[in-house]
Amino acid sequence: MLLPVMNKHNSYCVSLAVALFVILVGCMQESIAADDPYKPPAVTTENVPAISPAIWQRLRQYKNVRSAGFRGWSPDGKGILVQTRFGNTSQLHRVYEPGGRRTQISFFDEPASGRFIPEDKAGNLLVTMSSGGNEDYQIHFLDRTTGKATLLTDGKSRNRLGPVLHDGSRMIVANNSRNGRDTDLYIADIRNSGELKRILETDGEFWVPIDWSRDKFTLLVNRYVSINESYPALLDIVTGKLKRLPIPGGKASFGAMEFSPDGKLLYVASDANGEFRQLARLDLSSMKYTWLSEELPWNVSSIEMEPKSGLVAFTSNEDGASSLYFLAGTRDGDRSRLFEREGGFLLDADIPLRAELPLGIVSSLEFSPDGKQLGFTLSRPDAPSDAYSLNLSSGKLSQWTFSEVGGLDTESFVQPERVRYPTFDKAPMSDEPRMIPAYYFKPRNATKDKPAAVLINIHGGPESQYRPYFSSIDQFYLNELGIAVIRPNVRGSAGYGKSYLKLDNAEKREDSVRDIGALLDWIEEQPELDSKRVAVYGGSYGGYMVTASLAHFPERIRAGVDIVGLASFTTFLKNTKAYRRDLRRAEYGDERDPKMQKVFERINPTNNAHKIKSDLLVAHGENDPRVPFVVAQEIVAKVKKVGGKPWTIYAANEGHGFAKKANRDYLTAVIVMFLSEQLK
């Protein structure tokens, strides 16, 4: 269990929360303003009051919290690449030493992500961007000498950058230009724009490029059907022939995968051997698996191979938090010493060694060019994400970036408790109720005499998972408004085994909504929580959970915040981008099946809008390629028809989420006003 940090400023926080509440209520009494100086030009609203300057200023610190993500080591050994935001969008920066200054190297209007080109000593990059949130990503070559960005793709189709050859000469691109639906695989010369050669025509199947063998001719690919089912294969780049890899049991899910340096082995994460994705070594000559993490009852989530020594680093998702492990890898004879101290430590080839790291989420693993360090992003529940490295001889952890927290007192940040609450059905092979995992952030001033209002924040996916990362707005709710935040991982969430993942599929969809009903029961039993002041919040599929919960529990939930939400499966599947439609049918069900269509008609929140009595806020990007804008318009129209007055916030320059800082800051302020009014 994670214990909350004690606050030495309780009385100050209580008085500040009361004062802010008075300001918020006052602002709600103002008329709807035609002109709000804080509203960005691309945003249109309805029923939304003008934002009070006092609210805007109090939120200012929380909105200016930054984070940084590790994006790779410089090929010349001089520092790292990070992605962070200093203006309106996230851009790429170089950092030359731990704690050193961040030097911005990309300057685009749109959020930019990217990576160094391997073995390119000039530090040139591949940069990926889309326009206005449409997710039709384009790949650019960024020349670090001239600063010029050259477009390598067609500028109109959807392109995803895949593996880059170890010598930096070529790249794999997943591209849907052939018909807008199928995503084919192409090989391209990194320095010559427009020269894409198709190496795999997918013909209705969804193939993902994973890794490129150092022999230059073999590509590891994975046919993704759903989060529960995938089929890895080896693609001969010259002949285009696919060699399917054996799957124990015939059907399983495969996640992270990587070639050994000599190309003779694969390291894979798969649930073919049990409930969780275990780490396995697959011998490509005998096609036999050796399972290496059977004692870990959690998913292996990432794998990284050091190309010279064969040292393997991998992470596991342990109830949302990450653990980092090492394996000696494939090198015969002398084993390199890892975390060498007095007497050293010999690392066994098949026994994982766990590294000691702070509680958090580890991602974006990459070994340094000299093989002496492992770089990664570490996201903690009490601090923003930052770039770190681990020295493989000393075990020393170095922090490369120190992201700003807006001048806030970090000691005031609340850490969550891991809780489990009983739901409506029984646990497998048991007469005991099934337990639903959740993270509970409790305000310090919440007591039996002064119970706190509650915000239930439901993740999207649906095959996603809330993990304990830092959220400045959660800290605002806790410390400024005294609102408790609960983030449940209802059935269908990843991270808790493949059986749990399947519990909400197709006609079982509303069982996950019943898990929210069980959480409302749990809230009633907590003396420090006020079960009469509860709101729900969610984005994407979480938005479906919001509107469905409002329809199911109209007397128990005061308000809902729906961000780019999926309020109608029928409308969604009809209008989502063609390249996504079959993938979503695998999870939600096929609307062309009359039986499934009847299920959708029964559970669509748009068909149950007449049951919604709570106030509703709907925010959506007009360029959303995943949950099209028409879905938001439909639920808003249905709620209006039965007498509701939903707050709406639409952004003409956003897609599936609000990525631009100005839009995001405005949306945050509006949500604060909305929740303050509804939970008063």
C-alpha positions as CSV (number, residue, x, y, z in Angstrom):
1,M,0.0,0.0,0.0
2,L,1.2,3.5,-0.8
3,L,0.6,5.8,2.2
4,P,-0.3,9.5,1.7
5,V,2.3,12.0,2.7
6,M,1.4,13.9,5.8
7,N,0.8,17.7,5.2
8,K,2.1,20.2,7.7
9,H,-0.2,22.9,6.1
10,N,-3.6,21.4,6.7
11,S,-5.3,24.5,8.1
12,Y,-3.9,26.6,5.2
13,C,-5.2,24.1,2.6
14,V,-8.7,24.0,4.2
15,S,-9.0,27.8,4.3
16,L,-7.6,28.1,0.7
17,A,-10.1,25.5,-0.5
18,V,-13.0,27.4,1.1
19,A,-11.9,30.7,-0.4
20,L,-11.5,29.2,-3.8
21,F,-14.9,27.6,-3.6
22,V,-16.5,31.0,-2.9
23,I,-14.8,32.4,-6.0
24,L,-16.0,29.4,-8.1
25,V,-19.6,29.7,-7.0
26,G,-19.5,33.4,-7.6
27,C,-18.3,32.9,-11.1
28,M,-21.0,30.4,-11.8
29,Q,-23.6,33.1,-11.1
30,E,-22.3,35.3,-13.9
31,S,-24.0,35.3,-17.3
32,I,-22.7,33.3,-20.1
33,A,-20.1,35.6,-21.7
34,A,-19.9,36.0,-25.4
35,D,-16.2,36.9,-25.2
36,D,-13.9,35.1,-22.8
37,P,-10.3,36.4,-22.9
38,Y,-9.1,32.9,-21.9
39,K,-10.9,31.0,-24.6
40,P,-8.6,30.2,-27.6
41,P,-9.8,31.2,-31.1
42,A,-10.2,27.6,-32.3
43,V,-12.6,26.7,-29.4
44,T,-16.4,27.1,-29.5
45,T,-18.6,26.5,-26.4
46,E,-22.2,26.4,-25.3
47,N,-23.6,26.9,-21.8
48,V,-20.1,27.6,-20.5
49,P,-19.6,30.7,-18.3
50,A,-16.7,33.0,-18.7
51,I,-13.7,31.9,-16.6
52,S,-13.0,34.0,-13.5
53,P,-9.5,35.6,-13.5
54,A,-9.1,34.3,-9.9
55,I,-9.6,30.7,-11.1
56,W,-7.3,31.1,-14.0
57,Q,-4.5,32.5,-11.8
58,R,-4.9,29.8,-9.2
59,L,-4.7,27.1,-11.8
60,R,-1.7,28.7,-13.4
61,Q,0.9,26.8,-11.4
62,Y,-0.8,23.5,-11.9
63,K,-1.1,24.1,-15.7
64,N,2.5,24.9,-16.0
65,V,3.8,21.6,-14.7
66,R,6.1,20.1,-17.3
67,S,7.3,16.6,-18.0
68,A,10.1,15.1,-20.1
69,G,10.3,11.8,-22.0
70,F,13.5,10.0,-22.9
71,R,13.8,9.5,-26.7
72,G,17.2,7.9,-27.1
73,W,21.0,8.3,-26.9
74,S,22.9,10.4,-29.3
75,P,24.9,8.1,-31.6
76,D,28.1,10.2,-30.9
77,G,27.8,9.3,-27.2
78,K,27.2,13.0,-26.3
79,G,24.0,13.1,-24.4
80,I,20.4,12.2,-25.0
81,L,17.2,13.2,-26.8
82,V,14.1,14.2,-24.8
83,Q,10.6,15.3,-25.7
84,T,9.2,18.2,-23.6
85,R,7.2,21.3,-23.9
86,F,8.3,24.9,-23.3
87,G,5.8,26.6,-25.7
88,N,2.4,25.5,-26.9
89,T,3.4,22.0,-28.1
90,S,5.9,19.3,-27.2
91,Q,9.1,19.4,-29.1
92,L,12.5,17.6,-29.2
93,H,15.5,18.8,-27.1
94,R,19.0,17.6,-26.5
95,V,20.5,17.2,-23.1
96,Y,24.3,16.7,-22.9
97,E,24.7,15.6,-19.2
98,P,22.5,14.7,-16.2
99,G,20.9,17.8,-15.0
100,G,22.2,19.8,-17.9
101,R,20.3,22.5,-19.9
102,R,17.7,21.4,-22.5
103,T,18.6,22.7,-26.0
104,Q,15.5,22.7,-28.2
105,I,16.1,21.4,-31.7
106,S,12.6,21.1,-33.3
107,F,10.4,24.1,-33.7
108,F,7.1,23.1,-35.2
109,D,3.5,24.3,-34.6
110,E,2.4,20.7,-34.1
111,P,3.5,18.3,-31.4
112,A,6.7,16.6,-32.6
113,S,8.1,13.2,-31.7
114,G,11.2,11.6,-33.1
115,R,14.4,9.6,-32.7
116,F,18.1,9.8,-33.6
117,I,19.2,8.0,-36.8
118,P,21.5,5.2,-35.7
119,E,25.2,5.7,-36.3
120,D,24.6,9.2,-37.6
121,K,27.3,11.2,-35.9
122,A,25.8,14.5,-37.1
123,G,22.8,13.9,-34.8
124,N,20.2,14.0,-37.6
125,L,16.7,12.9,-36.7
126,L,13.5,11.3,-37.9
127,V,10.6,13.4,-36.8
128,T,6.9,12.4,-36.8
129,M,4.0,14.8,-36.8
130,S,0.3,15.0,-37.7
131,S,-1.8,18.1,-38.4
132,G,-4.5,19.4,-36.1
133,G,-4.8,16.1,-34.3
134,N,-5.9,14.2,-37.4
135,E,-3.4,11.4,-36.7
136,D,-2.4,11.2,-40.4
137,Y,1.3,11.1,-39.3
138,Q,4.1,12.2,-41.6
139,I,7.8,11.4,-41.3
140,H,10.4,14.1,-41.8
141,F,14.2,14.0,-42.0
142,L,15.5,16.8,-39.7
143,D,19.0,18.0,-40.8
144,R,20.8,19.2,-37.7
145,T,23.3,21.2,-39.7
146,T,20.8,23.3,-41.6
147,G,17.8,22.9,-39.4
148,K,15.8,22.0,-42.5
149,A,13.0,19.3,-42.3
150,T,12.5,17.3,-45.4
151,L,9.2,15.4,-45.8
152,L,9.8,11.7,-46.5
153,T,6.2,10.6,-46.9
154,D,3.3,11.7,-49.1
155,G,1.9,14.4,-46.8
156,K,-1.7,13.0,-46.9
157,S,-1.8,9.3,-45.9
158,R,-1.3,7.9,-42.4
159,N,2.3,6.8,-41.8
160,R,3.8,5.1,-38.7
161,L,7.6,4.9,-38.3
162,G,8.7,1.3,-37.7
163,P,12.2,-0.2,-37.1
164,V,15.2,1.6,-38.4
165,L,18.1,-0.5,-39.7
166,H,21.1,-0.5,-37.3
167,D,23.3,1.3,-39.8
168,G,20.8,4.2,-40.2
169,S,20.4,3.7,-43.9
170,R,16.8,2.6,-44.2
171,M,13.5,2.5,-42.3
172,I,10.3,0.6,-42.2
173,V,7.1,2.6,-42.7
174,A,3.5,1.4,-42.1
175,N,1.3,3.3,-44.6
176,N,-2.3,3.2,-45.6
177,S,-2.0,5.1,-48.9
178,R,-3.2,2.1,-51.1
179,N,-6.8,2.3,-50.2
180,G,-7.1,4.2,-46.9
181,R,-8.1,1.0,-45.0
182,D,-5.2,-1.5,-45.1
183,T,-1.9,-0.6,-43.6
184,D,0.8,-2.0,-45.8
185,L,4.5,-2.2,-44.9
186,Y,7.2,-0.3,-46.9
187,I,10.9,0.0,-46.9
188,A,12.4,3.5,-47.5
189,D,15.7,5.2,-47.9
190,I,16.0,7.6,-45.0
191,R,17.7,10.4,-47.0
192,N,15.5,10.3,-50.1
193,S,12.0,11.5,-49.9
194,G,9.1,9.7,-51.7
195,E,10.9,6.4,-52.3
196,L,8.8,3.9,-50.5
197,K,8.9,0.3,-51.7
198,R,6.1,-2.0,-50.6
199,I,7.3,-5.2,-48.9
200,L,4.0,-6.5,-47.5
201,E,0.5,-6.0,-48.8
202,T,-1.7,-6.7,-45.8
203,D,-5.0,-7.4,-47.6
204,G,-7.5,-6.9,-44.7
205,E,-5.0,-7.9,-42.0
206,F,-3.3,-5.6,-39.6
207,W,0.5,-6.2,-39.5
208,V,2.8,-4.3,-37.2
209,P,6.6,-4.1,-37.8
210,I,8.4,-4.8,-34.6
211,D,12.2,-5.3,-35.1
212,W,14.8,-5.6,-37.8
213,S,17.5,-8.3,-37.6
214,R,21.0,-7.1,-38.0
215,D,21.4,-9.4,-41.1
216,K,19.4,-6.6,-42.9
217,F,17.0,-9.1,-44.5
218,T,14.6,-10.3,-41.8
219,L,11.8,-8.3,-40.3
220,L,9.9,-9.4,-37.2
221,V,6.2,-8.6,-37.7
222,N,3.1,-9.2,-35.7
223,R,-0.4,-9.7,-37.0
224,Y,-2.6,-7.9,-34.5
225,V,-6.2,-9.1,-34.2
226,S,-7.1,-7.9,-30.7
227,I,-5.3,-7.4,-27.4
228,N,-6.1,-11.1,-26.7
229,E,-4.9,-12.5,-30.1
230,S,-1.9,-11.9,-32.3
231,Y,0.3,-13.9,-34.7
232,P,4.1,-13.1,-35.0
233,A,6.0,-14.0,-38.1
234,L,9.4,-13.4,-39.9
235,L,9.2,-11.4,-43.1
236,D,11.9,-11.9,-45.7
237,I,12.4,-8.4,-47.1
238,V,13.8,-9.6,-50.4
239,T,11.2,-12.3,-51.3
240,G,8.3,-11.0,-49.3
241,K,7.6,-14.4,-47.8
242,L,6.2,-14.7,-44.3
243,K,7.3,-17.5,-41.9
244,R,4.8,-17.9,-39.1
245,L,6.1,-18.5,-35.7
246,P,4.7,-21.4,-33.6
247,I,2.3,-20.4,-30.8
248,P,1.9,-22.9,-27.9
249,G,-1.8,-23.7,-27.7
250,G,-2.5,-22.2,-31.1
251,K,-3.8,-18.8,-29.9
252,A,-2.2,-16.2,-27.7
253,S,-1.3,-12.6,-27.3
254,F,2.2,-11.3,-28.1
255,G,3.5,-7.9,-26.9
256,A,7.1,-6.7,-26.8
257,M,9.5,-8.7,-29.0
258,E,13.2,-8.4,-30.1
259,F,15.9,-10.2,-32.0
260,S,19.1,-11.3,-30.2
261,P,22.2,-9.6,-31.7
262,D,23.1,-12.7,-33.8
263,G,19.5,-13.0,-35.1
264,K,19.3,-16.7,-33.9
265,L,16.9,-16.0,-31.0
266,L,13.9,-14.0,-30.2
267,Y,12.9,-12.6,-26.8
268,V,9.1,-12.3,-26.6
269,A,6.4,-11.4,-24.1
270,S,3.4,-13.7,-24.5
271,D,0.5,-15.1,-22.5
272,A,0.8,-18.4,-24.4
273,N,2.1,-20.0,-21.2
274,G,-0.5,-18.7,-18.7
275,E,-2.6,-15.7,-17.6
276,F,0.1,-13.1,-18.0
277,R,2.6,-12.1,-20.7
278,Q,5.7,-13.9,-19.7
279,L,9.2,-13.4,-21.0
280,A,10.3,-16.2,-23.3
281,R,13.3,-17.0,-25.4
282,L,12.5,-18.6,-28.8
283,D,15.2,-20.5,-30.6
284,L,14.6,-19.8,-34.3
285,S,16.3,-23.0,-35.5
286,S,14.4,-25.5,-33.2
287,M,11.3,-23.2,-32.7
288,K,11.3,-24.1,-29.0
289,Y,10.3,-21.7,-26.2
290,T,12.2,-21.3,-22.9
291,W,10.0,-19.4,-20.4
292,L,12.0,-17.1,-18.2
293,S,9.6,-15.2,-16.0
294,E,7.1,-17.8,-14.8
295,E,7.5,-16.8,-11.2
296,L,6.3,-13.2,-12.0
297,P,2.5,-13.1,-11.8
298,W,2.5,-9.9,-14.0
299,N,2.8,-8.8,-17.6
300,V,6.2,-8.3,-19.1
301,S,5.6,-4.9,-20.9
302,S,8.9,-4.0,-22.6
303,I,12.1,-5.7,-23.8
304,E,15.4,-4.1,-24.8
305,M,18.6,-5.9,-26.0
306,E,22.1,-4.6,-25.8
307,P,23.5,-5.3,-29.3
308,K,27.1,-6.1,-28.3
309,S,26.8,-8.2,-25.1
310,G,23.3,-9.5,-25.6
311,L,22.3,-8.2,-22.2
312,V,18.5,-8.2,-21.9
313,A,16.6,-5.5,-20.0
314,F,12.8,-5.9,-19.5
315,T,10.1,-4.3,-17.4
316,S,7.0,-5.9,-15.8
317,N,3.8,-4.2,-14.9
318,E,3.1,-5.0,-11.3
319,D,-0.3,-3.8,-10.3
320,G,0.3,-0.7,-12.4
321,A,3.9,0.1,-11.3
322,S,7.0,-1.0,-13.1
323,S,9.8,-3.2,-12.1
324,L,13.1,-3.3,-14.1
325,Y,14.9,-6.6,-14.6
326,F,18.1,-7.8,-16.4
327,L,19.1,-11.1,-18.0
328,A,22.6,-12.0,-19.1
329,G,21.4,-12.7,-22.6
330,T,23.0,-14.9,-25.2
331,R,26.7,-14.4,-25.0
332,D,28.6,-17.7,-24.3
333,G,31.5,-18.1,-21.9
334,D,32.3,-15.2,-19.6
335,R,29.3,-13.4,-18.3
336,S,29.6,-9.6,-17.9
337,R,29.3,-8.2,-14.4
338,L,26.2,-6.2,-13.7
339,F,26.0,-3.7,-10.8
340,E,29.6,-4.6,-10.0
341,R,30.5,-3.8,-6.4
342,E,32.9,-5.5,-3.9
343,G,33.4,-9.0,-5.3
344,G,31.1,-8.3,-8.2
345,F,27.9,-10.2,-9.1
346,L,27.7,-12.9,-11.8
347,L,24.4,-12.6,-13.7
348,D,22.8,-15.9,-14.6
349,A,21.5,-16.2,-18.1
350,D,18.0,-17.4,-17.1
351,I,17.5,-15.8,-13.7
352,P,16.2,-12.2,-13.8
353,L,18.0,-9.6,-11.6
354,R,15.8,-6.8,-10.3
355,A,17.1,-3.2,-10.2
356,E,16.1,-1.0,-7.4
357,L,14.1,2.0,-8.7
358,P,11.7,4.5,-7.2
359,L,8.0,3.6,-7.4
360,G,6.7,4.5,-10.9
361,I,6.3,3.6,-14.5
362,V,9.4,2.8,-16.6
363,S,9.3,3.2,-20.4
364,S,11.3,3.8,-23.6
365,L,14.3,1.6,-22.7
366,E,17.5,2.0,-24.7
367,F,21.1,1.1,-24.0
368,S,23.8,3.7,-24.6
369,P,26.1,3.3,-27.6
370,D,28.9,2.1,-25.4
371,G,26.6,-0.4,-23.6
372,K,27.4,0.9,-20.2
373,Q,24.1,2.6,-19.4
374,L,20.4,2.1,-19.8
375,G,18.3,5.1,-20.5
376,F,14.5,5.4,-19.9
377,T,11.6,7.5,-18.8
378,L,10.5,7.3,-15.2
379,S,7.0,8.5,-14.3
380,R,6.3,8.7,-10.6
381,P,2.9,9.4,-8.9
382,D,4.5,12.3,-6.9
383,A,6.6,13.9,-9.6
384,P,6.4,14.6,-13.4
385,S,8.0,12.2,-15.9
386,D,11.7,12.7,-16.5
387,A,14.6,11.1,-18.3
388,Y,16.9,8.8,-16.3
389,S,19.8,6.5,-16.9
390,L,21.1,3.5,-14.9
391,N,24.9,2.8,-14.8
392,L,25.3,-0.9,-15.4
393,S,28.5,-1.2,-13.4
394,S,27.8,0.8,-10.3
395,G,24.0,0.6,-10.3
396,K,23.9,4.4,-9.9
397,L,20.6,6.1,-11.1
398,S,21.1,9.5,-12.8
399,Q,18.4,12.0,-13.5
400,W,18.9,13.9,-16.7
401,T,15.9,16.2,-16.7
402,F,14.3,18.0,-13.7
403,S,10.8,19.0,-14.9
404,E,9.3,22.1,-13.3
405,V,6.2,21.8,-11.1
406,G,5.1,25.4,-11.4
407,G,6.6,26.4,-8.1
408,L,4.3,24.1,-6.2
409,D,5.4,22.5,-2.9
410,T,6.2,18.9,-3.8
411,E,5.7,17.8,-0.2
412,S,2.0,18.6,-0.6
413,F,1.5,16.1,-3.4
414,V,-0.7,13.2,-2.4
415,Q,0.3,9.7,-3.2
416,P,-2.5,7.1,-3.8
417,E,-3.4,4.0,-1.9
418,R,-3.9,0.7,-3.8
419,V,-7.3,-0.6,-2.9
420,R,-9.6,-3.4,-4.0
421,Y,-13.4,-3.3,-3.7
422,P,-16.0,-6.1,-4.2
423,T,-18.2,-6.2,-7.2
424,F,-21.4,-8.0,-8.2
425,D,-20.1,-11.4,-9.4
426,K,-17.8,-14.1,-7.9
427,A,-14.1,-14.5,-8.3
428,P,-13.0,-17.5,-10.4
429,M,-13.2,-20.9,-8.5
430,S,-14.4,-19.1,-5.4
431,D,-17.5,-18.1,-3.5
432,E,-15.9,-14.8,-2.7
433,P,-16.8,-11.7,-4.7
434,R,-14.6,-10.6,-7.5
435,M,-12.3,-7.7,-6.4
436,I,-11.8,-4.7,-8.6
437,P,-8.4,-2.9,-8.3
438,A,-8.3,0.9,-7.9
439,Y,-6.0,3.7,-6.9
440,Y,-7.5,6.0,-4.2
441,F,-6.2,9.6,-3.7
442,K,-7.6,10.9,-0.4
443,P,-7.5,14.6,0.5
444,R,-5.7,15.2,3.8
445,N,-8.6,17.1,5.3
446,A,-11.2,14.5,4.6
447,T,-12.8,13.2,7.8
448,K,-16.0,11.6,9.0
449,D,-17.2,15.0,10.1
450,K,-16.2,16.7,6.9
451,P,-16.5,14.0,4.2
452,A,-15.0,14.8,0.8
453,A,-16.7,14.9,-2.6
454,V,-15.5,12.2,-5.0
455,L,-14.3,12.2,-8.6
456,I,-14.2,8.8,-10.3
457,N,-11.8,9.0,-13.2
458,I,-12.2,6.0,-15.6
459,H,-9.5,5.2,-18.1
460,G,-10.1,4.6,-21.8
461,G,-9.0,1.8,-24.1
462,P,-11.0,-0.1,-23.0
463,E,-8.1,-2.5,-22.9
464,S,-5.9,0.0,-21.1
465,Q,-5.1,0.5,-17.4
466,Y,-4.7,3.3,-15.0
467,R,-1.1,3.4,-13.8
468,P,0.3,5.6,-11.0
469,Y,1.7,8.5,-13.0
470,F,1.8,12.2,-11.9
471,S,-1.3,14.3,-12.6
472,S,-1.1,18.0,-11.6
473,I,-4.9,18.4,-12.1
474,D,-5.5,15.5,-9.7
475,Q,-3.3,17.3,-7.2
476,F,-5.4,20.5,-7.7
477,Y,-8.6,18.6,-7.0
478,L,-7.0,17.1,-3.8
479,N,-5.2,20.1,-2.4
480,E,-7.3,23.1,-3.6
481,L,-10.8,21.7,-3.8
482,G,-10.6,18.9,-1.3
483,I,-12.1,16.4,-3.8
484,A,-11.0,12.7,-3.5
485,V,-10.0,11.0,-6.8
486,I,-10.5,7.3,-7.4
487,R,-9.1,5.7,-10.5
488,P,-10.6,2.2,-10.9
489,N,-9.3,-0.6,-13.3
490,V,-12.7,-2.1,-14.0
491,R,-13.0,-5.5,-15.7
492,G,-11.6,-5.4,-19.2
493,S,-8.5,-3.5,-18.0
494,A,-5.1,-4.7,-19.0
495,G,-2.5,-5.8,-16.5
496,Y,-4.5,-8.3,-14.5
497,G,-4.4,-11.4,-16.7
498,K,-6.0,-12.4,-20.0
499,S,-9.2,-13.7,-18.4
500,Y,-9.9,-10.4,-16.6
501,L,-9.2,-8.6,-19.9
502,K,-12.0,-10.5,-21.7
503,L,-14.7,-9.9,-19.1
504,D,-16.2,-6.9,-20.9
505,N,-16.1,-8.1,-24.5
506,A,-19.0,-7.7,-26.8
507,E,-22.4,-8.5,-25.1
508,K,-20.7,-8.3,-21.6
509,R,-20.0,-4.6,-22.1
510,E,-22.3,-3.3,-19.4
511,D,-20.7,-5.5,-16.8
512,S,-17.9,-3.0,-16.6
513,V,-20.5,-0.3,-15.9
514,R,-21.8,-2.5,-13.0
515,D,-18.3,-2.3,-11.6
516,I,-18.8,1.4,-11.2
517,G,-22.0,0.7,-9.4
518,A,-20.0,-1.5,-7.0
519,L,-17.5,1.4,-6.5
520,L,-20.4,3.7,-5.6
521,D,-21.4,1.1,-2.9
522,W,-17.8,1.1,-1.7
523,I,-17.8,4.9,-1.5
524,E,-20.9,4.7,0.7
525,E,-18.9,2.6,3.2
526,Q,-16.0,5.0,3.5
527,P,-16.8,7.5,6.3
528,E,-14.4,10.2,5.0
529,L,-16.2,10.2,1.6
530,D,-19.6,11.9,0.7
531,S,-21.5,9.4,-1.5
532,K,-24.0,12.2,-2.3
533,R,-21.4,14.3,-4.1
534,V,-19.9,12.0,-6.8
535,A,-18.9,12.9,-10.3
536,V,-17.5,10.7,-13.1
537,Y,-14.8,11.6,-15.6
538,G,-13.4,9.7,-18.6
539,G,-11.9,10.1,-22.1
540,S,-12.5,8.1,-25.3
541,Y,-13.9,4.7,-24.1
542,G,-13.8,6.2,-20.6
543,G,-16.3,8.7,-22.1
544,Y,-18.6,5.8,-22.8
545,M,-18.2,4.7,-19.2
546,V,-19.2,8.2,-18.1
547,T,-22.4,8.5,-20.1
548,A,-23.4,4.9,-19.5
549,S,-22.8,5.4,-15.7
550,L,-25.0,8.5,-15.8
551,A,-27.8,6.5,-17.4
552,H,-27.4,3.6,-15.0
553,F,-27.1,5.5,-11.8
554,P,-28.8,8.8,-12.3
555,E,-29.7,9.3,-8.6
556,R,-26.2,8.4,-7.4
557,I,-24.0,10.6,-9.6
558,R,-24.2,14.4,-9.8
559,A,-22.2,15.1,-12.9
560,G,-20.2,13.6,-15.7
561,V,-17.3,14.9,-17.8
562,D,-17.0,13.2,-21.2
563,I,-13.8,13.9,-23.2
564,V,-13.8,12.7,-26.8
565,G,-16.2,10.0,-25.6
566,L,-17.7,7.0,-27.3
567,A,-21.5,7.6,-26.7
568,S,-22.7,5.3,-29.5
569,F,-21.0,2.1,-30.7
570,T,-23.2,2.1,-33.8
571,T,-22.3,5.7,-34.8
572,F,-18.7,5.1,-33.8
573,L,-18.2,2.0,-35.9
574,K,-19.9,3.6,-38.9
575,N,-17.7,6.7,-38.9
576,T,-14.4,5.8,-37.4
577,K,-11.4,5.8,-39.8
578,A,-11.5,2.7,-42.1
579,Y,-8.0,1.5,-40.9
580,R,-9.4,1.2,-37.3
581,R,-12.8,-0.3,-37.9
582,D,-12.0,-4.1,-37.9
583,L,-9.7,-3.7,-34.9
584,R,-12.4,-2.1,-32.9
585,R,-15.0,-4.7,-34.0
586,A,-12.7,-7.3,-32.5
587,E,-13.1,-5.6,-29.1
588,Y,-16.6,-4.1,-29.1
589,G,-18.4,-6.6,-31.4
590,D,-19.5,-6.4,-35.1
591,E,-22.4,-4.0,-35.7
592,R,-23.2,-5.9,-38.9
593,D,-24.2,-8.9,-36.9
594,P,-28.0,-8.4,-36.1
595,K,-27.5,-10.0,-32.6
596,M,-24.7,-7.6,-31.8
597,Q,-26.6,-4.6,-33.3
598,K,-29.4,-5.3,-30.8
599,V,-26.9,-5.2,-28.0
600,F,-25.6,-1.9,-29.2
601,E,-29.1,-0.5,-29.5
602,R,-29.8,-1.5,-25.9
603,I,-26.5,-0.2,-24.4
604,N,-25.7,2.9,-26.5
605,P,-25.8,6.0,-24.2
606,T,-27.4,7.9,-27.0
607,N,-30.4,5.5,-26.8
608,N,-30.5,6.0,-23.0
609,A,-30.1,9.8,-22.8
610,H,-33.6,10.1,-21.4
611,K,-32.3,8.4,-18.2
612,I,-29.6,10.9,-17.7
613,K,-30.5,13.3,-14.9
614,S,-27.1,14.6,-14.0
615,D,-25.3,17.5,-15.5
616,L,-22.9,16.8,-18.4
617,L,-19.8,18.4,-19.9
618,V,-18.8,17.2,-23.4
619,A,-15.4,18.1,-24.9
620,H,-14.3,17.0,-28.4
621,G,-11.8,17.7,-31.1
622,E,-13.4,18.3,-34.5
623,N,-10.6,16.4,-36.3
624,D,-10.9,13.2,-34.2
625,P,-10.1,10.2,-36.4
626,R,-10.9,7.7,-33.7
627,V,-14.1,8.8,-32.1
628,P,-15.5,11.1,-34.8
629,F,-16.9,14.4,-33.8
630,V,-20.4,13.4,-34.9
631,V,-20.6,11.1,-31.8
632,A,-20.3,14.1,-29.5
633,Q,-22.9,16.0,-31.4
634,E,-25.3,13.1,-31.2
635,I,-25.1,12.6,-27.4
636,V,-25.4,16.4,-26.9
637,A,-28.5,16.6,-29.1
638,K,-30.1,13.7,-27.3
639,V,-29.5,15.2,-23.8
640,K,-30.8,18.5,-25.0
641,K,-33.9,16.9,-26.4
642,V,-34.9,15.6,-22.9
643,G,-34.3,19.0,-21.3
644,G,-30.6,18.9,-20.4
645,K,-28.2,21.8,-20.9
646,P,-24.9,20.2,-21.4
647,W,-21.7,22.3,-21.4
648,T,-19.9,21.8,-24.7
649,I,-16.3,22.6,-25.7
650,Y,-15.3,21.9,-29.2
651,A,-11.9,22.5,-30.7
652,A,-11.4,22.9,-34.5
653,N,-7.7,22.3,-34.4
654,E,-7.7,19.2,-32.2
655,G,-8.2,15.4,-32.6
656,H,-8.5,12.6,-30.1
657,G,-7.7,14.8,-27.1
658,F,-6.5,18.4,-26.5
659,A,-2.8,18.4,-27.3
660,K,-2.2,22.1,-27.7
661,K,-1.5,23.9,-24.4
662,A,-3.8,26.8,-24.9
663,N,-6.7,24.6,-25.6
664,R,-5.9,22.2,-22.8
665,D,-5.5,25.0,-20.2
666,Y,-8.9,26.4,-21.2
667,L,-10.5,23.0,-21.0
668,T,-9.0,22.3,-17.6
669,A,-10.3,25.6,-16.2
670,V,-13.8,24.9,-17.5
671,I,-13.8,21.4,-16.0
672,V,-12.7,22.9,-12.6
673,M,-15.7,25.3,-12.8
674,F,-18.1,22.6,-13.7
675,L,-17.0,20.1,-11.0
676,S,-16.9,22.9,-8.4
677,E,-20.5,23.8,-9.2
678,Q,-21.8,20.3,-9.3
679,L,-20.0,19.0,-6.2
680,K,-20.6,22.0,-4.0
